[in-house]
Amino acid sequence: MLNLLGLEPSAIIRKKEKIYKELNLKDADKQTLIAAMSQNPRLIERPILIKDNKAVLGRPIENISKLLEL
């Protein structure tokens, strides 16, 4: 999904979640962030929409419009 989004894990992680702070992920590397999101899906920014091998974060809402227009 990160490849479809063209983003790094740090771009889709919810930094205000309590678990983010509890796991001390501020300076974590990519693999650690991916593992944390895998084990704690609440950390993943959502919604993420996928269409025709393209993906966007649903925020801001304009991203959704751009994806649906493709």
C-alpha positions, 0 to 999 in steps of 0.5 A: 500500500505504501508503494501505491501511495508513494509515501513513507510510513511516517507520512501515514502514521497517526502521531497523536495516537496514545500508542504512538507515544507509548511505543516511542515511535518518534525517531523510529526507522521505516521497518519499525513503523511498518511493524508497529502499524501492522500490529496496531492498525489504529496507527494508520491514517485513514481512510486510504482509497485504492483504485486501478493500482493508485492509492490516496489518503482520504484527507484532505477530501480533494485527494478522493476527488482526484483519484475518482477522476483518474 
